[in-house]
Amino acid sequence: MLKQLDHIPPGLLDLEATQLQAALGGPTLIHLEGRRQEPLLVTVLMHGNETTGWEAVRILLRPYASGEEELPRALSLFISNVAAAALGLRRLDGQPDYNRVWPGCEDSGTAEHVLMREVMETMRARHVFASIDVHNNTGLNPHYACVNVIDNRFLHLATMFGRTVVYFIRPCGVQSLAMSRICPSVTLECGKPGQLYGVEHARDYLNSCLHLAQHPEHPIPPQDIDLFHTVATVKVPEHTTFGFGEEEVDIRFEDDLDYLNFRELARGTRLGWIRPGSNGGLAVSDEQGEDVSQRYFSVEGEELKLRVPVMPSMLTRDHRIVRQDCLCYLLERYNDHLL
């Protein structure tokens, strides 16, 4: 399934994300030479509707593709789920999530698992310098970077993007977690797709990474980073109906739910209402996959409330994303764990 190229095909950088499937035919790994040989791996379109990474790369690579400039470091560009991108979807029905099938997860055996293993082993053989996976959110979130290892090299790479950094080890099977075994890696969350600031921020960051000679190993001063830890994943059970401001559903969330992202919420904060007589309730799992729903949420009367203070991230009002992925993640401050 994996196509590998040693050049940018003519006209490729002129194409929108929706046109890449027709041009490439499937997931494609493009290797470009640079002055420093150890390549930077940049992954885009892991989710087909998250286009900021591709837009940033189009702008970044134009002077290099034309031969006007030499790349300061070799670059390997993995253009991932082009089939979903053609339809503007996160993933196709029947497809696994491309960012849940990388080596290291409990399940395996699909063609997509084989694909990601091939990408990883190819980059291992090329002595990859660092890995950057570029994503978008559907809800209102600040720009931030994620790491999967508390390591000064990883944290420096993350804070080059911004002072807000999230550490997580769940969900498994994500690109950055797999690549962290062979090089410093981060995931970038660049806000909603289609925003020029997100494209420019990602482009400038990738350009800075290409100019890195080595990874700093000294500690990050605590005042220069806001480090958070993902402690739980919140999902709406498959047979529970939900909506935002709608009456005839099991869980009716607040209309402006995604405004709560990256806000430290007090105990007792209301997130919505449970329909009387329904089986409505949220499914919350911790890093070990254990059910911790009762630890974080309570129902008082019909109101769904937080049982403890917590900070949510990636809250979304997109029904399809909630079903395909999750409602949100729950975070805690983690600066005390800096090295």
C-alpha positions as CSV (number, residue, x, y, z in Angstrom):
1,M,0.0,0.0,0.0
2,L,2.9,2.4,0.7
3,K,4.3,4.3,-2.2
4,Q,7.8,5.8,-1.7
5,L,9.3,8.6,-3.8
6,D,12.6,10.5,-3.9
7,H,11.1,13.8,-5.3
8,I,8.0,15.9,-5.2
9,P,6.0,15.1,-8.3
10,P,5.5,18.1,-10.6
11,G,2.4,20.0,-9.7
12,L,1.8,18.2,-6.4
13,L,2.2,21.3,-4.3
14,D,-0.5,23.0,-6.3
15,L,-3.1,20.5,-5.3
16,E,-5.7,20.7,-2.5
17,A,-5.9,17.9,0.0
18,T,-9.1,16.6,-1.8
19,Q,-7.0,16.1,-5.0
20,L,-4.2,14.0,-3.6
21,Q,-5.9,10.7,-3.9
22,A,-6.2,11.1,-7.6
23,A,-2.6,12.3,-7.9
24,L,-0.9,9.8,-5.6
25,G,-3.2,6.8,-5.5
26,G,-2.7,6.1,-1.8
27,P,-0.5,6.8,1.2
28,T,2.9,8.1,0.1
29,L,6.2,8.7,1.8
30,I,8.4,11.2,0.0
31,H,12.1,11.4,0.8
32,L,14.0,14.7,0.1
33,E,17.7,15.3,0.5
34,G,19.1,18.1,2.6
35,R,22.4,19.4,4.0
36,R,22.1,17.3,7.2
37,Q,21.4,13.7,6.3
38,E,19.3,12.5,9.3
39,P,15.7,13.3,8.1
40,L,12.9,15.1,9.8
41,L,9.7,13.1,9.4
42,V,6.6,15.2,8.9
43,T,3.2,13.4,8.8
44,V,0.1,15.1,7.4
45,L,-3.5,14.1,6.8
46,M,-3.5,11.2,9.3
47,H,-7.1,12.3,9.5
48,G,-8.4,13.3,6.1
49,N,-10.3,16.4,7.2
50,E,-7.3,17.9,9.1
51,T,-5.7,19.8,6.3
52,T,-3.5,22.4,8.1
53,G,-0.4,20.1,7.8
54,W,-0.7,19.7,4.1
55,E,-1.3,23.5,3.6
56,A,1.8,24.3,5.7
57,V,3.9,21.8,3.8
58,R,2.8,23.2,0.4
59,I,4.0,26.7,1.4
60,L,7.2,25.4,3.1
61,L,8.4,23.3,0.3
62,R,7.8,25.6,-2.7
63,P,11.3,27.2,-2.8
64,Y,13.0,23.8,-2.3
65,A,10.9,22.0,-4.9
66,S,11.8,24.6,-7.5
67,G,15.5,24.2,-6.7
68,E,15.8,27.8,-5.5
69,E,17.1,26.6,-2.1
70,E,18.6,23.5,-0.6
71,L,16.8,21.9,2.4
72,P,18.9,22.5,5.6
73,R,18.0,18.9,6.6
74,A,16.7,15.9,4.8
75,L,12.9,15.6,5.0
76,S,10.6,12.6,4.8
77,L,7.0,13.6,4.2
78,F,4.3,11.0,4.9
79,I,1.0,12.0,3.2
80,S,-1.3,9.6,4.9
81,N,-5.1,9.1,4.5
82,V,-5.6,10.6,1.1
83,A,-8.7,8.5,0.5
84,A,-10.5,10.1,3.4
85,A,-9.1,13.5,2.5
86,A,-10.7,13.2,-1.0
87,L,-14.1,13.3,0.8
88,G,-13.1,15.7,3.5
89,L,-13.6,13.0,6.2
90,R,-11.6,12.0,9.3
91,R,-11.7,8.4,8.0
92,L,-13.9,6.4,5.7
93,D,-16.6,4.1,7.1
94,G,-15.0,0.8,7.5
95,Q,-11.5,2.2,7.8
96,P,-9.6,2.1,11.1
97,D,-8.4,5.5,12.4
98,Y,-4.9,6.0,10.8
99,N,-3.7,7.4,14.1
100,R,-4.6,4.4,16.1
101,V,-2.8,1.7,14.1
102,W,0.8,2.4,14.7
103,P,3.1,-0.2,16.3
104,G,2.6,-0.6,20.0
105,C,-1.2,-1.0,20.4
106,E,-3.1,-4.0,21.5
107,D,-4.8,-4.7,18.2
108,S,-3.1,-5.4,14.9
109,G,-3.6,-7.4,11.7
110,T,-5.1,-4.8,9.3
111,A,-3.5,-3.6,6.1
112,E,-3.2,-0.2,7.8
113,H,-1.2,-1.7,10.7
114,V,1.2,-3.2,8.1
115,L,1.4,0.2,6.4
116,M,2.4,2.1,9.5
117,R,4.9,-0.5,10.5
118,E,6.6,-0.1,7.1
119,V,6.7,3.7,7.5
120,M,8.3,3.3,11.0
121,E,10.9,0.7,10.0
122,T,11.8,2.8,6.9
123,M,12.4,5.8,9.1
124,R,14.4,3.7,11.6
125,A,16.7,2.6,8.8
126,R,17.1,6.2,7.8
127,H,18.1,7.3,11.3
128,V,15.3,9.7,11.7
129,F,16.2,12.9,13.5
130,A,12.7,13.9,14.8
131,S,9.1,13.2,14.0
132,I,6.3,15.8,13.7
133,D,2.6,14.7,13.2
134,V,0.4,17.7,12.3
135,H,-3.3,17.7,13.3
136,N,-6.3,19.9,13.8
137,N,-9.2,20.1,16.3
138,T,-12.9,20.3,15.6
139,G,-13.7,22.3,18.8
140,L,-12.3,25.5,20.1
141,N,-8.8,24.8,21.4
142,P,-5.6,26.7,21.7
143,H,-2.6,25.6,19.6
144,Y,-0.5,23.1,21.6
145,A,1.9,20.3,21.2
146,C,1.7,16.8,22.7
147,V,4.5,14.5,23.8
148,N,4.4,10.8,25.0
149,V,7.7,10.8,26.9
150,I,8.8,13.2,29.7
151,D,12.3,13.8,28.2
152,N,14.0,17.2,27.8
153,R,14.6,16.7,24.1
154,F,10.9,16.0,23.5
155,L,9.9,19.0,25.7
156,H,12.2,21.4,23.9
157,L,10.7,20.2,20.5
158,A,7.2,20.8,21.9
159,T,7.9,24.2,23.4
160,M,9.3,25.4,20.1
161,F,5.6,25.3,19.0
162,G,4.2,27.0,22.2
163,R,4.3,26.9,26.0
164,T,1.2,24.7,26.3
165,V,2.2,21.0,26.2
166,V,0.1,17.9,26.8
167,Y,1.7,14.6,27.9
168,F,-0.3,11.4,27.2
169,I,0.1,7.6,26.8
170,R,-3.5,6.9,25.8
171,P,-4.9,6.4,23.2
172,C,-2.3,3.9,22.0
173,G,-1.4,3.3,18.4
174,V,-0.7,7.0,17.7
175,Q,2.1,8.1,15.5
176,S,4.0,10.1,18.0
177,L,3.9,7.4,20.6
178,A,5.3,4.8,18.2
179,M,8.0,7.1,16.8
180,S,9.1,8.1,20.3
181,R,10.8,4.7,20.5
182,I,13.3,5.8,17.9
183,C,13.5,9.6,18.0
184,P,12.1,12.7,19.7
185,S,8.5,13.1,18.5
186,V,5.6,15.5,19.0
187,T,2.0,15.9,17.8
188,L,0.9,19.4,16.8
189,E,-2.6,20.5,17.4
190,C,-3.2,23.6,15.2
191,G,-6.7,24.6,15.9
192,K,-9.5,24.3,13.4
193,P,-8.7,23.5,9.8
194,G,-9.0,26.4,7.3
195,Q,-7.5,29.0,9.5
196,L,-4.5,30.9,8.1
197,Y,-2.9,31.4,11.5
198,G,-2.7,27.6,12.0
199,V,-1.1,27.1,8.6
200,E,1.5,29.8,9.2
201,H,2.2,28.6,12.7
202,A,2.8,25.0,11.5
203,R,4.9,26.2,8.5
204,D,7.2,28.4,10.7
205,Y,7.5,25.6,13.3
206,L,8.5,23.0,10.6
207,N,11.0,25.4,9.1
208,S,12.6,25.9,12.6
209,C,12.8,22.1,13.0
210,L,14.6,21.8,9.7
211,H,17.2,24.2,10.9
212,L,17.8,22.4,14.2
213,A,21.4,21.0,14.4
214,Q,20.8,18.9,17.5
215,H,18.2,18.4,20.3
216,P,18.9,20.5,23.5
217,E,19.0,18.3,26.5
218,H,19.0,20.8,29.4
219,P,15.8,21.2,31.5
220,I,12.9,23.5,30.5
221,P,12.5,26.2,33.1
222,P,9.1,25.7,34.8
223,Q,8.1,29.2,34.0
224,D,8.5,28.6,30.3
225,I,6.0,25.7,30.0
226,D,2.4,24.8,30.9
227,L,2.6,21.0,31.1
228,F,-0.6,19.0,31.4
229,H,-1.2,15.2,31.7
230,T,-4.1,13.4,30.0
231,V,-5.6,11.3,32.8
232,A,-8.9,10.1,31.1
233,T,-10.8,9.7,27.9
234,V,-14.5,10.6,27.8
235,K,-16.8,8.8,25.3
236,V,-20.5,8.7,24.7
237,P,-21.6,5.1,24.7
238,E,-22.6,3.7,21.4
239,H,-26.3,3.3,22.1
240,T,-26.7,6.6,24.0
241,T,-28.2,9.5,22.0
242,F,-26.8,13.0,22.5
243,G,-27.1,16.5,21.2
244,F,-26.5,20.1,21.9
245,G,-29.6,22.0,22.9
246,E,-31.9,19.3,21.6
247,E,-34.6,17.9,23.9
248,E,-35.3,14.3,22.7
249,V,-31.8,12.8,23.4
250,D,-30.4,10.8,26.3
251,I,-27.7,13.4,27.0
252,R,-28.3,17.1,26.2
253,F,-25.0,19.0,26.4
254,E,-24.5,22.7,26.9
255,D,-24.7,24.5,23.5
256,D,-21.3,26.1,23.9
257,L,-19.6,23.0,25.4
258,D,-16.3,23.5,23.4
259,Y,-15.7,26.9,25.1
260,L,-14.7,24.9,28.1
261,N,-11.6,23.5,26.5
262,F,-8.4,24.2,28.4
263,R,-10.3,25.9,31.2
264,E,-9.7,24.6,34.8
265,L,-13.2,23.8,35.8
266,A,-14.4,23.7,39.3
267,R,-16.2,20.7,41.0
268,G,-19.9,21.0,40.3
269,T,-19.5,22.5,36.8
270,R,-22.6,21.5,34.7
271,L,-21.9,20.0,31.3
272,G,-25.5,19.1,30.4
273,W,-28.6,17.2,31.3
274,I,-29.6,13.5,31.4
275,R,-33.1,12.6,30.2
276,P,-35.1,11.0,33.0
277,G,-35.6,7.3,32.5
278,S,-32.8,7.0,29.9
279,N,-29.6,5.0,30.2
280,G,-27.7,8.2,29.5
281,G,-24.2,8.5,31.0
282,L,-20.6,9.0,29.9
283,A,-18.0,6.3,29.6
284,V,-14.7,7.5,31.1
285,S,-11.5,5.4,31.0
286,D,-8.1,6.1,32.6
287,E,-4.6,5.4,31.2
288,Q,-4.9,1.7,32.1
289,G,-8.3,1.4,30.3
290,E,-10.2,1.1,33.6
291,D,-13.7,2.6,34.0
292,V,-13.4,5.8,36.1
293,S,-16.8,7.4,35.2
294,Q,-17.9,7.7,38.8
295,R,-14.6,9.4,39.7
296,Y,-15.2,12.3,37.4
297,F,-18.9,12.7,36.8
298,S,-22.1,12.7,38.8
299,V,-25.8,13.2,38.0
300,E,-27.7,15.5,40.4
301,G,-31.4,15.6,39.5
302,E,-31.1,15.7,35.7
303,E,-27.9,17.7,35.6
304,L,-24.6,16.1,34.5
305,K,-21.8,17.6,36.6
306,L,-18.1,17.3,37.4
307,R,-17.4,15.5,40.6
308,V,-13.8,16.8,40.8
309,P,-11.9,19.9,39.4
310,V,-10.5,19.0,36.0
311,M,-9.5,20.6,32.6
312,P,-11.0,19.2,29.4
313,S,-9.4,19.3,26.0
314,M,-10.7,18.6,22.5
315,L,-14.4,18.9,23.5
316,T,-16.2,18.9,20.2
317,R,-19.8,19.5,19.0
318,D,-19.2,17.4,15.9
319,H,-21.4,14.3,16.2
320,R,-19.3,12.3,13.7
321,I,-16.1,13.0,15.6
322,V,-17.7,12.1,18.9
323,R,-18.8,8.7,17.5
324,Q,-15.5,8.0,15.7
325,D,-13.2,9.2,18.4
326,C,-14.3,10.7,21.7
327,L,-16.1,13.6,23.3
328,C,-13.0,14.9,25.1
329,Y,-10.0,14.2,27.2
330,L,-9.5,15.2,30.8
331,L,-6.2,16.9,31.9
332,E,-4.3,17.7,35.1
333,R,-1.4,20.1,35.6
334,Y,2.0,18.2,35.5
335,N,4.7,20.8,35.9
336,D,5.9,19.1,39.1
337,H,7.1,16.2,36.9
338,L,9.6,18.3,34.9
339,L,13.1,16.8,34.9
